Amino acid sequence: MGFDAFAAACCAIPVLVSVLAVRVAYVLCRSGLPPSRSRASGLRCLIVLGSGGHTAEMMNIVSELQKDRFTPRYYVAALTDNMSLPKAQVYEKSLIHVEGDREMIIENAQFMQIYRSREVGQSYITSIATTLRATLHAMWLIIRIRPQVIFCNGPGTCIPLCASAFLLKVLGLGWSSIFYIESIARVKKLSLSGLLLYKLRMADQFFVQWPQLQQKYPRAQYAGRLM
Amino acid sequence: MGDRERRVVFVTVGTTCFDALVKVVDSEELKQALLQKGYTDLLIQMGRGTYKPSKASGNSSLQVEHFTFSPSIADNIREASLVISHAGSGSIFETLRLGKPLIVVVNEDLMDNHQSELAEELAERNHLFCAHPHTLRETVEAMDLKTLQPYVPGEAKPVVALINRFLGFPVD
């Protein structure tokens, strides 16, 4: 009996691993290609707000988005960041005057907070636990929101969210297009989040804001500055 | 005040702790350098720093005021004739958009000091002056505001157009 289970495991594990490998390869190849779907309604958007300068850059993008195409919008910021979500809320409220219907706006925009993997100066041992908590929370948010489009521009908060979205794609549970816009503060080198998403090819489109950075990272695109 | 025109120097460290900058702008040598350049007032936003600038202006006649935080520093920037700022992109672009002369002082105590990249790049393009706490006095003495080029703000339209095209939306 024990032996049978062992033999079954011996057969099943390589099969599972190969299936997963094929899925990962498929997702990687499929990323960077336009999603195929009907566009009857808007796209569910996840907008990851960083802090300070990051949020200002992201809100510049959001204000340019066609609101009928990119709706509903889910804003996520770190739990310890109490400046970013109010900025997004002020912006979404300002749309009420444009679009009129208050109820609709509240439905179209939602605001959430996420645990951070690691606070500045936190010890490495406790950060294992907090990273795990942040990852599980990110996974829960991604499963709840099931975003079709993800906008992020660093910092670290976006990594567990993008990784969770990638896992959902591998498991075939939902497709999302990830757009990463590197911060304008990065002139010569990518940020750690940017480098991770670039090297792992997790972002469908990767933007930088300085031409010299684009030359260093040829898969990135340069389409001017946001600020 | 009176018949003399006020020329305010506004120093901002944002939400950071940057005592090295606050100490330097509070030094007698820097105040003298600012007076020589014709500035009359010094307003310091000191953030989370613990160093308190001296309100008394010593033998110089520069008027010194300070505060920790304010919800919006846009008005302070608007009223200033010169802004001395930490290297955060928020303060930098807020000042450049309002068209004020700007000296960015890089915080050397930050571990991951990528912030100097942006200040150095914009200094190379003559949009601002870039300094370190120990070189700020020389920068003030040597600066010629006429060499500064106005900054043309960027826009998100091209990026959003590419995102739309990628998603298969018609680009208008």
Interface residues (C-beta under 8 A of the other chain):
Chain A: P34 P35 R39 L43 G52 G53 A56 E57 N60 I61 S63 E64 L65 Q66 R69 V149 S177 F179 I181 S183 I184 A185 R186 V187 K188 K189 S191 D204 Q205 F207 Q209 W210 Q221 A223 G224 R225 L226 M227
Chain B: G14 T15 G88 S89 G90 F93 H114 Q115 E117 L118 E120 E121 P153 G154 E155 A156 K157 P158 V159 V160 A161 L162 I163 N164 F166 L167 G168 F169
